[in-house]
Amino acid sequence: MKTSQVSGSKFRPLNAIAVVGLLLASLWVYAGTVANEFVWDTVFYLQVHEQRIAQLNLENFIWMLTSAEAFYWHPVTWWSWAADYKLYGGLDAGGFHLTNVVIHGLNSGLLFLLLLKVLGFTRNRLPVAETITGQHAILPAFIAALVFAVHPQHVESVAWVAERKDLLCQFFLLLALITYFDQHSQNRKARWSGSGLTLVFFLLALMSKPMAVTFPLLLLLLDVYPLGRSRYYQPGTESAGPTPVTRLLWEKWPYILAALLVAVATIAASQGAITQVPVGIKLLNAFNSIVAYISKFLIPVSFTPHYPYFTTPAKGVELQHFIPVIGFLAISASVVVAWIKGHRGWLIGWLFYLVSLLPVLGLISAGTQGMADRFSYFPTLPFYLAIAIGVKKIGDRFSASFQRMALIAGLGVVLLLGFKTANQVKVWRNELTLFQSIIDIYPDNYTARDNMGILLLRAGAYDAAIRQFNAIEQMPVDQTPMLSWRVIAHLETGNLDGALRDLVQLKNYAEGHPRLRLDLDCYHYDLGWIHAQLGSPDRAVEQFLLLGPDSSLAYQASQWLDSIAAGEAEAAAVERAPALPGYCPALFPQNWR
């Protein structure tokens, strides 16, 4: 089966110019990221583990290769951060962001080259009017890749340094796809070398982010169409014959084995963080995510760093929650009908999208998000192929004047997308802008309110922090973490009665959630401290006597206890007793960061 080779191994100046242009476009729309701070998980990855990335010696190299911090195994991403640390002379946020932008620009260029490969297959394999070869493929591929470069749906992946793993994963998957197309459109020798490269790139993608585990299934889809390997096979000769599915599966056993190992390891590492949500709710949320990513690709508005679940057990399931299911079924039926009519690309593109999304649809989820823009970074690639095909059809079927108008309109769309992206980058300027942007769209978002309250608390804006925590109190969620923070805010503002109420309520909540591991020494010390400030030494003594004998807090309270035990009158005891050290903030040590 012969195929045209649009972008082979020869150097093509136009291709190089296009790749450079895509890189420059990425730098243009994401220029604002260099002024952004490290936010959210980036603080955990980089600042908490600074000693690890500061020196890439053998010990740290092995740690990066074997650790599963934050429930992810991604050694290549760790190594890239270590390289940035060396390159920029430390934790330079602007430098780390710049690297993200450059990788995104390279991904845009690789997408352009991949589209050239795909568009180069013969007319019977793609729904285009004629074979797209040479320069005829460059403009459609470039425009599609340009839309990818500037589309605001990808801001989260680019502007969030923690999502370097997303960028690197796609970088290597694109290389794997390019080499896979190469190995099945050239001679037998090239196939063997290409096969090795494809596997290496896939392994590097897995080592960047486990989301790549479904890649072997994507290769099988491409074998069906447009490669056509499930029907005809060319072992380096002109003969052709049917290729059994078992043979296609067998040749991919290294991919499948690696994917299974990483999938099992990832699920095992995230067991403690898997969200306990009913299966029915997860399924409805998955259908909503599938449709929502498409809608945000077509109508790029209302992006936010944290999307809550589509619905929750507390909210219940109503008729409108099944609308995404209907949308999913309608699209699925349409692409099946298109396949029957001979337009095979639509079904393969749809399945490519679904299979790519499968690991991040929340069916086995760790975290509180219902969906995330970063999850669409790789799965939406078929949409950009559709753009390229659409551009080619305009060039084939319409007059020159219409083509000029379409080109002007297309450039206008690209500019609008670019300005939208540049504006969305500002959301990631710092954690205050980040969480405020979520609250603006979802006022009842627990994650945003909780994090905003903690930020304000640490900034000394105690009253503002209390307002955030009070908003959480009205939500149908576990109140325990919020109460532990609001106790501190009340103590800092001198509202001892409010702190006392929250501490009592906190104990009741914590008893029903043993996994929260309330520090009882800290709890009893704070109760005693409050009672001492309120002039109730008898109650303070009662709480201090409950402290563990080996607790440092017991030592802090010992002099005060000795003074009270001298038998002085209550008022005198309080007046003459040594001053107690400050309250204990670490009611939940794992939360006090």
Contacts in CASP RR format, 6 or more apart in sequence:
PFRMAT RR
TARGET T0000
AUTHOR 0000-0000-0000
METHOD contacts of the structure
MODEL  1
MKTSQVSGSKFRPLNAIAVVGLLLASLWVYAGTVANEFVWDTVFYLQVHE
QRIAQLNLENFIWMLTSAEAFYWHPVTWWSWAADYKLYGGLDAGGFHLTN
VVIHGLNSGLLFLLLLKVLGFTRNRLPVAETITGQHAILPAFIAALVFAV
HPQHVESVAWVAERKDLLCQFFLLLALITYFDQHSQNRKARWSGSGLTLV
FFLLALMSKPMAVTFPLLLLLLDVYPLGRSRYYQPGTESAGPTPVTRLLW
EKWPYILAALLVAVATIAASQGAITQVPVGIKLLNAFNSIVAYISKFLIP
VSFTPHYPYFTTPAKGVELQHFIPVIGFLAISASVVVAWIKGHRGWLIGW
LFYLVSLLPVLGLISAGTQGMADRFSYFPTLPFYLAIAIGVKKIGDRFSA
SFQRMALIAGLGVVLLLGFKTANQVKVWRNELTLFQSIIDIYPDNYTARD
NMGILLLRAGAYDAAIRQFNAIEQMPVDQTPMLSWRVIAHLETGNLDGAL
RDLVQLKNYAEGHPRLRLDLDCYHYDLGWIHAQLGSPDRAVEQFLLLGPD
SSLAYQASQWLDSIAAGEAEAAAVERAPALPGYCPALFPQNWR
1 228 0 8 1.000
1 232 0 8 1.000
1 234 0 8 1.000
1 240 0 8 1.000
2 122 0 8 1.000
3 120 0 8 1.000
3 121 0 8 1.000
3 122 0 8 1.000
3 185 0 8 1.000
4 120 0 8 1.000
4 121 0 8 1.000
4 122 0 8 1.000
4 131 0 8 1.000
4 133 0 8 1.000
5 120 0 8 1.000
5 185 0 8 1.000
5 186 0 8 1.000
6 116 0 8 1.000
6 117 0 8 1.000
6 119 0 8 1.000
6 120 0 8 1.000
6 132 0 8 1.000
6 133 0 8 1.000
6 134 0 8 1.000
6 137 0 8 1.000
7 15 0 8 1.000
7 113 0 8 1.000
7 116 0 8 1.000
7 117 0 8 1.000
8 182 0 8 1.000
14 135 0 8 1.000
14 138 0 8 1.000
15 112 0 8 1.000
15 113 0 8 1.000
15 116 0 8 1.000
15 138 0 8 1.000
18 109 0 8 1.000
18 112 0 8 1.000
18 138 0 8 1.000
18 141 0 8 1.000
18 142 0 8 1.000
18 145 0 8 1.000
19 109 0 8 1.000
19 112 0 8 1.000
19 113 0 8 1.000
22 105 0 8 1.000
22 108 0 8 1.000
22 109 0 8 1.000
22 112 0 8 1.000
22 142 0 8 1.000
22 145 0 8 1.000
22 146 0 8 1.000
22 149 0 8 1.000
23 102 0 8 1.000
23 105 0 8 1.000
23 106 0 8 1.000
23 108 0 8 1.000
23 109 0 8 1.000
25 105 0 8 1.000
25 108 0 8 1.000
25 146 0 8 1.000
25 149 0 8 1.000
25 150 0 8 1.000
26 101 0 8 1.000
26 102 0 8 1.000
26 104 0 8 1.000
26 105 0 8 1.000
26 108 0 8 1.000
26 149 0 8 1.000
26 150 0 8 1.000
26 158 0 8 1.000
27 101 0 8 1.000
27 102 0 8 1.000
27 105 0 8 1.000
28 418 0 8 1.000
29 149 0 8 1.000
29 150 0 8 1.000
29 418 0 8 1.000
29 421 0 8 1.000
29 422 0 8 1.000
29 425 0 8 1.000
30 97 0 8 1.000
30 100 0 8 1.000
30 101 0 8 1.000
30 104 0 8 1.000
30 158 0 8 1.000
30 159 0 8 1.000
30 421 0 8 1.000
30 422 0 8 1.000
30 425 0 8 1.000
31 101 0 8 1.000
31 422 0 8 1.000
32 422 0 8 1.000
32 425 0 8 1.000
32 426 0 8 1.000
33 94 0 8 1.000
33 97 0 8 1.000
33 98 0 8 1.000
33 100 0 8 1.000
33 101 0 8 1.000
33 158 0 8 1.000
33 159 0 8 1.000
33 425 0 8 1.000
33 428 0 8 1.000
34 94 0 8 1.000
34 95 0 8 1.000
34 97 0 8 1.000
34 98 0 8 1.000
35 94 0 8 1.000
35 429 0 8 1.000
36 93 0 8 1.000
36 94 0 8 1.000
36 97 0 8 1.000
36 159 0 8 1.000
36 425 0 8 1.000
36 428 0 8 1.000
36 429 0 8 1.000
36 430 0 8 1.000
37 93 0 8 1.000
37 429 0 8 1.000
37 430 0 8 1.000
37 431 0 8 1.000
38 46 0 8 1.000
38 47 0 8 1.000
38 91 0 8 1.000
38 93 0 8 1.000
38 96 0 8 1.000
38 161 0 8 1.000
39 160 0 8 1.000
39 428 0 8 1.000
39 430 0 8 1.000
39 431 0 8 1.000
39 434 0 8 1.000
40 160 0 8 1.000
40 162 0 8 1.000
40 305 0 8 1.000
40 431 0 8 1.000
40 434 0 8 1.000
41 70 0 8 1.000
41 160 0 8 1.000
41 162 0 8 1.000
42 160 0 8 1.000
42 161 0 8 1.000
42 162 0 8 1.000
44 69 0 8 1.000
44 70 0 8 1.000
44 162 0 8 1.000
45 69 0 8 1.000
45 70 0 8 1.000
45 81 0 8 1.000
45 161 0 8 1.000
45 162 0 8 1.000
46 53 0 8 1.000
46 81 0 8 1.000
46 91 0 8 1.000
46 96 0 8 1.000
46 161 0 8 1.000
47 91 0 8 1.000
49 69 0 8 1.000
50 85 0 8 1.000
50 91 0 8 1.000
52 60 0 8 1.000
52 63 0 8 1.000
52 64 0 8 1.000
52 78 0 8 1.000
52 82 0 8 1.000
53 60 0 8 1.000
53 78 0 8 1.000
53 81 0 8 1.000
53 82 0 8 1.000
53 85 0 8 1.000
54 82 0 8 1.000
54 85 0 8 1.000
54 90 0 8 1.000
56 79 0 8 1.000
56 82 0 8 1.000
56 83 0 8 1.000
56 86 0 8 1.000
60 82 0 8 1.000
61 79 0 8 1.000
64 75 0 8 1.000
64 78 0 8 1.000
64 79 0 8 1.000
64 82 0 8 1.000
65 75 0 8 1.000
66 75 0 8 1.000
67 73 0 8 1.000
67 78 0 8 1.000
68 265 0 8 1.000
68 266 0 8 1.000
68 269 0 8 1.000
71 266 0 8 1.000
71 269 0 8 1.000
71 270 0 8 1.000
71 273 0 8 1.000
71 366 0 8 1.000
72 165 0 8 1.000
72 209 0 8 1.000
72 210 0 8 1.000
72 266 0 8 1.000
72 269 0 8 1.000
73 207 0 8 1.000
73 210 0 8 1.000
73 262 0 8 1.000
73 265 0 8 1.000
73 266 0 8 1.000
73 269 0 8 1.000
74 165 0 8 1.000
74 207 0 8 1.000
74 208 0 8 1.000
74 209 0 8 1.000
74 210 0 8 1.000
75 207 0 8 1.000
76 168 0 8 1.000
76 172 0 8 1.000
76 204 0 8 1.000
76 207 0 8 1.000
76 208 0 8 1.000
77 164 0 8 1.000
77 165 0 8 1.000
77 168 0 8 1.000
77 208 0 8 1.000
77 209 0 8 1.000
80 99 0 8 1.000
80 164 0 8 1.000
80 168 0 8 1.000
81 96 0 8 1.000
81 164 0 8 1.000
84 95 0 8 1.000
84 96 0 8 1.000
84 99 0 8 1.000
85 91 0 8 1.000
87 95 0 8 1.000
87 99 0 8 1.000
88 94 0 8 1.000
88 95 0 8 1.000
88 96 0 8 1.000
93 161 0 8 1.000
96 161 0 8 1.000
96 164 0 8 1.000
97 159 0 8 1.000
97 161 0 8 1.000
99 164 0 8 1.000
100 158 0 8 1.000
100 159 0 8 1.000
100 160 0 8 1.000
100 161 0 8 1.000
100 163 0 8 1.000
100 164 0 8 1.000
100 167 0 8 1.000
101 158 0 8 1.000
103 164 0 8 1.000
103 167 0 8 1.000
103 168 0 8 1.000
103 171 0 8 1.000
104 149 0 8 1.000
104 154 0 8 1.000
104 157 0 8 1.000
104 158 0 8 1.000
104 167 0 8 1.000
105 149 0 8 1.000
106 171 0 8 1.000
107 148 0 8 1.000
107 167 0 8 1.000
107 170 0 8 1.000
107 171 0 8 1.000
107 174 0 8 1.000
108 145 0 8 1.000
108 146 0 8 1.000
108 148 0 8 1.000
108 149 0 8 1.000
109 145 0 8 1.000
110 171 0 8 1.000
110 174 0 8 1.000
110 175 0 8 1.000
110 178 0 8 1.000
111 144 0 8 1.000
111 145 0 8 1.000
111 148 0 8 1.000
111 174 0 8 1.000
111 381 0 8 1.000
111 384 0 8 1.000
112 141 0 8 1.000
112 142 0 8 1.000
112 144 0 8 1.000
112 145 0 8 1.000
113 141 0 8 1.000
113 178 0 8 1.000
114 174 0 8 1.000
114 177 0 8 1.000
114 178 0 8 1.000
114 181 0 8 1.000
115 137 0 8 1.000
115 140 0 8 1.000
115 141 0 8 1.000
115 144 0 8 1.000
115 145 0 8 1.000
115 384 0 8 1.000
115 385 0 8 1.000
115 388 0 8 1.000
116 137 0 8 1.000
116 138 0 8 1.000
116 141 0 8 1.000
117 177 0 8 1.000
117 178 0 8 1.000
117 181 0 8 1.000
117 182 0 8 1.000
117 185 0 8 1.000
118 126 0 8 1.000
118 181 0 8 1.000
118 226 0 8 1.000
118 385 0 8 1.000
119 126 0 8 1.000
119 128 0 8 1.000
119 132 0 8 1.000
119 137 0 8 1.000
119 140 0 8 1.000
119 141 0 8 1.000
119 388 0 8 1.000
119 389 0 8 1.000
119 392 0 8 1.000
120 126 0 8 1.000
120 131 0 8 1.000
120 132 0 8 1.000
120 133 0 8 1.000
120 137 0 8 1.000
121 185 0 8 1.000
121 226 0 8 1.000
121 227 0 8 1.000
122 131 0 8 1.000
123 129 0 8 1.000
123 130 0 8 1.000
123 131 0 8 1.000
125 225 0 8 1.000
125 226 0 8 1.000
125 228 0 8 1.000
125 344 0 8 1.000
126 132 0 8 1.000
126 226 0 8 1.000
126 345 0 8 1.000
126 389 0 8 1.000
127 343 0 8 1.000
127 344 0 8 1.000
127 345 0 8 1.000
127 346 0 8 1.000
127 389 0 8 1.000
128 389 0 8 1.000
128 392 0 8 1.000
128 393 0 8 1.000
128 396 0 8 1.000
129 392 0 8 1.000
129 393 0 8 1.000
129 396 0 8 1.000
129 397 0 8 1.000
130 396 0 8 1.000
132 140 0 8 1.000
132 392 0 8 1.000
136 392 0 8 1.000
137 392 0 8 1.000
139 391 0 8 1.000
140 387 0 8 1.000
140 388 0 8 1.000
140 389 0 8 1.000
140 390 0 8 1.000
140 391 0 8 1.000
140 392 0 8 1.000
141 388 0 8 1.000
143 387 0 8 1.000
143 388 0 8 1.000
143 391 0 8 1.000
143 410 0 8 1.000
143 414 0 8 1.000
144 384 0 8 1.000
144 385 0 8 1.000
144 387 0 8 1.000
144 388 0 8 1.000
144 391 0 8 1.000
145 384 0 8 1.000
146 414 0 8 1.000
147 384 0 8 1.000
147 387 0 8 1.000
147 413 0 8 1.000
147 414 0 8 1.000
147 417 0 8 1.000
148 154 0 8 1.000
148 384 0 8 1.000
150 414 0 8 1.000
150 417 0 8 1.000
150 418 0 8 1.000
150 421 0 8 1.000
151 297 0 8 1.000
151 300 0 8 1.000
151 417 0 8 1.000
151 421 0 8 1.000
152 300 0 8 1.000
152 303 0 8 1.000
152 417 0 8 1.000
152 418 0 8 1.000
152 420 0 8 1.000
152 421 0 8 1.000
152 424 0 8 1.000
153 293 0 8 1.000
153 296 0 8 1.000
153 297 0 8 1.000
153 300 0 8 1.000
153 303 0 8 1.000
153 373 0 8 1.000
153 376 0 8 1.000
153 380 0 8 1.000
154 373 0 8 1.000
154 376 0 8 1.000
154 377 0 8 1.000
154 421 0 8 1.000
155 303 0 8 1.000
155 373 0 8 1.000
155 421 0 8 1.000
155 424 0 8 1.000
155 425 0 8 1.000
155 427 0 8 1.000
155 428 0 8 1.000
156 163 0 8 1.000
156 303 0 8 1.000
156 305 0 8 1.000
156 372 0 8 1.000
156 373 0 8 1.000
156 374 0 8 1.000
156 428 0 8 1.000
157 163 0 8 1.000
157 166 0 8 1.000
157 167 0 8 1.000
157 373 0 8 1.000
157 374 0 8 1.000
157 377 0 8 1.000
158 167 0 8 1.000
159 424 0 8 1.000
159 425 0 8 1.000
159 427 0 8 1.000
159 428 0 8 1.000
160 305 0 8 1.000
160 374 0 8 1.000
160 428 0 8 1.000
163 374 0 8 1.000
165 208 0 8 1.000
165 209 0 8 1.000
166 209 0 8 1.000
166 211 0 8 1.000
166 374 0 8 1.000
166 377 0 8 1.000
166 378 0 8 1.000
167 377 0 8 1.000
168 204 0 8 1.000
168 205 0 8 1.000
168 208 0 8 1.000
168 209 0 8 1.000
169 205 0 8 1.000
169 208 0 8 1.000
169 209 0 8 1.000
169 211 0 8 1.000
169 212 0 8 1.000
169 378 0 8 1.000
170 205 0 8 1.000
170 377 0 8 1.000
170 378 0 8 1.000
171 205 0 8 1.000
171 208 0 8 1.000
172 201 0 8 1.000
172 202 0 8 1.000
172 204 0 8 1.000
172 205 0 8 1.000
172 208 0 8 1.000
172 212 0 8 1.000
173 201 0 8 1.000
173 202 0 8 1.000
173 205 0 8 1.000
173 212 0 8 1.000
173 215 0 8 1.000
173 378 0 8 1.000
175 197 0 8 1.000
175 201 0 8 1.000
176 197 0 8 1.000
176 198 0 8 1.000
176 201 0 8 1.000
176 202 0 8 1.000
176 205 0 8 1.000
176 215 0 8 1.000
177 222 0 8 1.000
179 194 0 8 1.000
179 196 0 8 1.000
179 197 0 8 1.000
179 198 0 8 1.000
179 201 0 8 1.000
180 194 0 8 1.000
180 198 0 8 1.000
180 219 0 8 1.000
180 222 0 8 1.000
181 222 0 8 1.000
181 227 0 8 1.000
182 190 0 8 1.000
182 194 0 8 1.000
183 190 0 8 1.000
183 191 0 8 1.000
183 192 0 8 1.000
183 193 0 8 1.000
183 194 0 8 1.000
183 195 0 8 1.000
183 197 0 8 1.000
183 198 0 8 1.000
184 191 0 8 1.000
184 227 0 8 1.000
184 229 0 8 1.000
187 236 0 8 1.000
188 235 0 8 1.000
188 236 0 8 1.000
191 236 0 8 1.000
199 254 0 8 1.000
199 255 0 8 1.000
202 212 0 8 1.000
202 215 0 8 1.000
202 255 0 8 1.000
202 258 0 8 1.000
203 258 0 8 1.000
205 212 0 8 1.000
205 215 0 8 1.000
206 212 0 8 1.000
206 213 0 8 1.000
206 258 0 8 1.000
206 259 0 8 1.000
206 262 0 8 1.000
210 262 0 8 1.000
210 263 0 8 1.000
210 265 0 8 1.000
210 266 0 8 1.000
210 359 0 8 1.000
211 359 0 8 1.000
211 360 0 8 1.000
211 375 0 8 1.000
211 378 0 8 1.000
212 259 0 8 1.000
212 262 0 8 1.000
213 259 0 8 1.000
213 260 0 8 1.000
213 262 0 8 1.000
213 263 0 8 1.000
213 266 0 8 1.000
213 359 0 8 1.000
214 259 0 8 1.000
214 355 0 8 1.000
214 356 0 8 1.000
214 358 0 8 1.000
214 359 0 8 1.000
215 255 0 8 1.000
215 259 0 8 1.000
216 252 0 8 1.000
216 255 0 8 1.000
216 256 0 8 1.000
216 259 0 8 1.000
217 355 0 8 1.000
218 352 0 8 1.000
218 355 0 8 1.000
218 356 0 8 1.000
219 252 0 8 1.000
219 255 0 8 1.000
220 248 0 8 1.000
220 249 0 8 1.000
220 252 0 8 1.000
221 348 0 8 1.000
221 349 0 8 1.000
221 351 0 8 1.000
221 352 0 8 1.000
221 355 0 8 1.000
222 348 0 8 1.000
223 229 0 8 1.000
223 230 0 8 1.000
223 248 0 8 1.000
224 230 0 8 1.000
224 348 0 8 1.000
225 344 0 8 1.000
225 345 0 8 1.000
225 348 0 8 1.000
226 344 0 8 1.000
226 345 0 8 1.000
226 348 0 8 1.000
229 243 0 8 1.000
229 248 0 8 1.000
230 243 0 8 1.000
230 245 0 8 1.000
230 248 0 8 1.000
231 242 0 8 1.000
231 243 0 8 1.000
232 240 0 8 1.000
232 241 0 8 1.000
232 242 0 8 1.000
232 243 0 8 1.000
233 240 0 8 1.000
233 241 0 8 1.000
233 242 0 8 1.000
233 243 0 8 1.000
234 240 0 8 1.000
249 256 0 8 1.000
263 359 0 8 1.000
267 364 0 8 1.000
270 364 0 8 1.000
270 366 0 8 1.000
272 366 0 8 1.000
273 366 0 8 1.000
273 367 0 8 1.000
274 364 0 8 1.000
274 365 0 8 1.000
274 366 0 8 1.000
275 362 0 8 1.000
275 365 0 8 1.000
275 366 0 8 1.000
275 367 0 8 1.000
275 368 0 8 1.000
277 285 0 8 1.000
277 309 0 8 1.000
277 312 0 8 1.000
277 313 0 8 1.000
277 365 0 8 1.000
278 313 0 8 1.000
281 309 0 8 1.000
281 310 0 8 1.000
281 311 0 8 1.000
281 312 0 8 1.000
281 313 0 8 1.000
281 317 0 8 1.000
282 362 0 8 1.000
282 363 0 8 1.000
282 365 0 8 1.000
283 363 0 8 1.000
284 310 0 8 1.000
284 311 0 8 1.000
284 317 0 8 1.000
284 321 0 8 1.000
284 322 0 8 1.000
284 324 0 8 1.000
284 325 0 8 1.000
285 309 0 8 1.000
285 310 0 8 1.000
285 311 0 8 1.000
285 361 0 8 1.000
285 362 0 8 1.000
285 370 0 8 1.000
285 371 0 8 1.000
286 361 0 8 1.000
286 362 0 8 1.000
286 363 0 8 1.000
287 324 0 8 1.000
287 325 0 8 1.000
287 328 0 8 1.000
288 310 0 8 1.000
288 321 0 8 1.000
288 324 0 8 1.000
288 371 0 8 1.000
289 310 0 8 1.000
289 357 0 8 1.000
289 361 0 8 1.000
289 362 0 8 1.000
289 370 0 8 1.000
289 371 0 8 1.000
289 375 0 8 1.000
290 324 0 8 1.000
290 328 0 8 1.000
290 354 0 8 1.000
290 357 0 8 1.000
290 361 0 8 1.000
291 324 0 8 1.000
291 327 0 8 1.000
291 328 0 8 1.000
292 307 0 8 1.000
292 324 0 8 1.000
292 371 0 8 1.000
293 357 0 8 1.000
293 371 0 8 1.000
293 375 0 8 1.000
293 376 0 8 1.000
293 379 0 8 1.000
293 380 0 8 1.000
294 331 0 8 1.000
294 383 0 8 1.000
296 302 0 8 1.000
296 303 0 8 1.000
296 373 0 8 1.000
296 376 0 8 1.000
297 376 0 8 1.000
297 380 0 8 1.000
297 383 0 8 1.000
300 417 0 8 1.000
300 420 0 8 1.000
302 441 0 8 1.000
303 373 0 8 1.000
303 424 0 8 1.000
303 427 0 8 1.000
304 437 0 8 1.000
304 438 0 8 1.000
304 441 0 8 1.000
304 442 0 8 1.000
305 427 0 8 1.000
305 428 0 8 1.000
305 434 0 8 1.000
305 437 0 8 1.000
305 438 0 8 1.000
306 368 0 8 1.000
306 369 0 8 1.000
306 372 0 8 1.000
306 438 0 8 1.000
306 442 0 8 1.000
306 445 0 8 1.000
306 447 0 8 1.000
306 448 0 8 1.000
307 369 0 8 1.000
307 370 0 8 1.000
307 371 0 8 1.000
307 372 0 8 1.000
307 442 0 8 1.000
308 368 0 8 1.000
308 369 0 8 1.000
308 370 0 8 1.000
308 442 0 8 1.000
308 444 0 8 1.000
308 445 0 8 1.000
308 446 0 8 1.000
308 447 0 8 1.000
309 368 0 8 1.000
309 370 0 8 1.000
310 321 0 8 1.000
310 324 0 8 1.000
310 370 0 8 1.000
311 317 0 8 1.000
311 318 0 8 1.000
311 321 0 8 1.000
312 476 0 8 1.000
314 476 0 8 1.000
331 350 0 8 1.000
332 350 0 8 1.000
334 346 0 8 1.000
335 346 0 8 1.000
335 347 0 8 1.000
335 349 0 8 1.000
335 350 0 8 1.000
336 347 0 8 1.000
338 344 0 8 1.000
338 345 0 8 1.000
338 346 0 8 1.000
338 347 0 8 1.000
339 345 0 8 1.000
339 346 0 8 1.000
339 347 0 8 1.000
349 382 0 8 1.000
349 385 0 8 1.000
350 382 0 8 1.000
352 379 0 8 1.000
352 381 0 8 1.000
352 382 0 8 1.000
353 379 0 8 1.000
353 380 0 8 1.000
353 382 0 8 1.000
353 383 0 8 1.000
356 378 0 8 1.000
356 379 0 8 1.000
356 381 0 8 1.000
357 375 0 8 1.000
357 376 0 8 1.000
357 379 0 8 1.000
360 372 0 8 1.000
360 375 0 8 1.000
362 370 0 8 1.000
368 446 0 8 1.000
368 447 0 8 1.000
369 447 0 8 1.000
394 402 0 8 1.000
394 403 0 8 1.000
394 406 0 8 1.000
395 403 0 8 1.000
398 406 0 8 1.000
426 433 0 8 1.000
427 433 0 8 1.000
427 434 0 8 1.000
427 437 0 8 1.000
428 434 0 8 1.000
431 451 0 8 1.000
431 455 0 8 1.000
432 452 0 8 1.000
432 455 0 8 1.000
435 448 0 8 1.000
435 449 0 8 1.000
435 451 0 8 1.000
435 452 0 8 1.000
435 455 0 8 1.000
436 448 0 8 1.000
436 452 0 8 1.000
438 445 0 8 1.000
438 447 0 8 1.000
438 448 0 8 1.000
439 445 0 8 1.000
439 448 0 8 1.000
439 449 0 8 1.000
439 452 0 8 1.000
442 448 0 8 1.000
443 471 0 8 1.000
444 471 0 8 1.000
444 475 0 8 1.000
446 472 0 8 1.000
446 475 0 8 1.000
446 477 0 8 1.000
449 468 0 8 1.000
449 469 0 8 1.000
449 471 0 8 1.000
449 472 0 8 1.000
449 475 0 8 1.000
450 468 0 8 1.000
450 469 0 8 1.000
450 472 0 8 1.000
450 481 0 8 1.000
450 482 0 8 1.000
450 485 0 8 1.000
452 468 0 8 1.000
453 464 0 8 1.000
453 465 0 8 1.000
453 468 0 8 1.000
453 469 0 8 1.000
453 485 0 8 1.000
454 465 0 8 1.000
454 485 0 8 1.000
456 462 0 8 1.000
456 464 0 8 1.000
456 465 0 8 1.000
456 468 0 8 1.000
457 465 0 8 1.000
457 485 0 8 1.000
457 488 0 8 1.000
457 489 0 8 1.000
457 492 0 8 1.000
460 492 0 8 1.000
462 489 0 8 1.000
462 492 0 8 1.000
462 493 0 8 1.000
463 493 0 8 1.000
465 485 0 8 1.000
465 486 0 8 1.000
465 489 0 8 1.000
466 486 0 8 1.000
466 489 0 8 1.000
466 490 0 8 1.000
466 493 0 8 1.000
469 482 0 8 1.000
469 485 0 8 1.000
469 486 0 8 1.000
469 489 0 8 1.000
470 486 0 8 1.000
472 479 0 8 1.000
472 482 0 8 1.000
473 479 0 8 1.000
473 482 0 8 1.000
478 509 0 8 1.000
478 513 0 8 1.000
479 505 0 8 1.000
479 509 0 8 1.000
480 506 0 8 1.000
480 509 0 8 1.000
480 510 0 8 1.000
480 513 0 8 1.000
480 516 0 8 1.000
480 588 0 8 1.000
481 516 0 8 1.000
481 588 0 8 1.000
481 591 0 8 1.000
483 502 0 8 1.000
483 503 0 8 1.000
483 505 0 8 1.000
483 506 0 8 1.000
483 509 0 8 1.000
484 506 0 8 1.000
484 587 0 8 1.000
484 588 0 8 1.000
484 591 0 8 1.000
485 591 0 8 1.000
486 502 0 8 1.000
487 499 0 8 1.000
487 502 0 8 1.000
487 503 0 8 1.000
487 506 0 8 1.000
487 526 0 8 1.000
487 587 0 8 1.000
488 583 0 8 1.000
488 585 0 8 1.000
490 496 0 8 1.000
490 498 0 8 1.000
490 499 0 8 1.000
490 502 0 8 1.000
491 499 0 8 1.000
491 526 0 8 1.000
491 530 0 8 1.000
491 583 0 8 1.000
496 530 0 8 1.000
496 533 0 8 1.000
496 534 0 8 1.000
499 526 0 8 1.000
499 530 0 8 1.000
500 527 0 8 1.000
500 530 0 8 1.000
500 534 0 8 1.000
503 523 0 8 1.000
503 526 0 8 1.000
503 527 0 8 1.000
503 530 0 8 1.000
506 518 0 8 1.000
506 523 0 8 1.000
506 587 0 8 1.000
507 518 0 8 1.000
507 523 0 8 1.000
510 516 0 8 1.000
510 518 0 8 1.000
516 588 0 8 1.000
517 588 0 8 1.000
517 589 0 8 1.000
517 590 0 8 1.000
518 587 0 8 1.000
518 588 0 8 1.000
519 584 0 8 1.000
519 586 0 8 1.000
519 587 0 8 1.000
519 588 0 8 1.000
519 589 0 8 1.000
520 546 0 8 1.000
521 547 0 8 1.000
521 548 0 8 1.000
521 551 0 8 1.000
521 553 0 8 1.000
521 554 0 8 1.000
521 584 0 8 1.000
522 553 0 8 1.000
522 584 0 8 1.000
522 585 0 8 1.000
522 586 0 8 1.000
522 587 0 8 1.000
523 587 0 8 1.000
524 543 0 8 1.000
524 544 0 8 1.000
524 546 0 8 1.000
524 547 0 8 1.000
525 543 0 8 1.000
525 544 0 8 1.000
525 547 0 8 1.000
525 551 0 8 1.000
525 553 0 8 1.000
525 556 0 8 1.000
525 557 0 8 1.000
525 583 0 8 1.000
525 584 0 8 1.000
526 583 0 8 1.000
526 584 0 8 1.000
526 587 0 8 1.000
527 539 0 8 1.000
527 543 0 8 1.000
528 539 0 8 1.000
528 540 0 8 1.000
528 542 0 8 1.000
528 543 0 8 1.000
528 544 0 8 1.000
528 557 0 8 1.000
529 540 0 8 1.000
529 580 0 8 1.000
529 582 0 8 1.000
529 583 0 8 1.000
529 584 0 8 1.000
530 583 0 8 1.000
531 537 0 8 1.000
531 539 0 8 1.000
531 540 0 8 1.000
531 543 0 8 1.000
532 540 0 8 1.000
532 560 0 8 1.000
532 574 0 8 1.000
532 577 0 8 1.000
532 580 0 8 1.000
535 570 0 8 1.000
535 574 0 8 1.000
537 564 0 8 1.000
537 570 0 8 1.000
537 573 0 8 1.000
537 574 0 8 1.000
537 577 0 8 1.000
538 570 0 8 1.000
540 560 0 8 1.000
540 564 0 8 1.000
541 561 0 8 1.000
541 564 0 8 1.000
541 565 0 8 1.000
544 554 0 8 1.000
544 557 0 8 1.000
544 560 0 8 1.000
544 561 0 8 1.000
545 561 0 8 1.000
547 553 0 8 1.000
547 554 0 8 1.000
547 557 0 8 1.000
548 554 0 8 1.000
553 584 0 8 1.000
556 580 0 8 1.000
556 581 0 8 1.000
557 580 0 8 1.000
559 578 0 8 1.000
560 577 0 8 1.000
560 578 0 8 1.000
560 580 0 8 1.000
563 573 0 8 1.000
563 576 0 8 1.000
563 577 0 8 1.000
563 578 0 8 1.000
564 573 0 8 1.000
564 577 0 8 1.000
566 573 0 8 1.000
567 573 0 8 1.000
568 576 0 8 1.000
585 592 0 8 1.000
586 592 0 8 1.000
END
